[in-house]
Amino acid sequence: MKRNNIVGIYLAAGQSTRMGSNKLRLPLGPMNLGNYALAAALSSNLDYVLVVSNDVAADWIDHTFYLNRIHRKWSVIRCSEAHLGQAHSLRCGIQAALAVEAAAVMILLADQPFITKEMINELLIRFQTNTNLGFVASRYDGLARPPVIFSQRMFPELLRLQNDQGARHLIRKESSGICIDFAIPGLFMDVDTAEDYRILLETFAIWKS
């Protein structure tokens, strides 16, 4: 198994309860919100990307992703238990990654539209040049945050997560990893509420101006 077979697990199966509608479909510039981090992942050096969805159609995905050849290194997997919590979406992703013999996975969140391919590639380089690491995580303001890479030896722990436990739970207890600091707070902006979306639209306009 090649160590550089690193698969992205793109978590896009949330219920958007606090938003009241599927936040991944929200318009943001020329695409829907959920497409931005996916575009970064597909343009990065990840070998493949598994989009974990609660609906196999994943109708928030822009049609251009199906046409552009660079975007062919991905597929959608439906997680029927996603409504039970993030741990179930993670489990679906890990099981699919095992099926393609992934040596490691990078967990990404679909509601972080400012994630960049440069950021993803920096994490990949750090992981690939440190052969004994259990994880490599992003960090801002002292807190570990996605994207985060987990080596294959961490898969059993990921599969044991329950309910709404996420990867941060493992980062806190696992000592064989490193965190990479990123100084720009906007990189980690996520969207859970209508107010978050309003702030996102303002920030997006500034970033693109």
RAURRA-V82016 format. One record per run of one state. SS is the DSSP state (2 for helix, 1 for strand, 0 for the rest). FROM is the first residue (numbers start at 1). LEN is the number of residues. Records with the same first field share a line. If there is no record, write none. Layout:
SS = FROM-LEN  FROM-LEN
This chain:
0 = 1-5  13-10  26-1  29-2  33-2  44-4  54-10  68-1  73-1  79-3  85-1  100-4  110-7  129-6  141-2  160-8  174-3  182-3  189-5  209-1
1 = 6-7  27-2  31-2  48-6  74-5  104-6  135-6  143-9  177-5
2 = 23-3  35-9  64-4  69-4  82-3  86-14  117-12  152-8  168-6  185-4  194-15
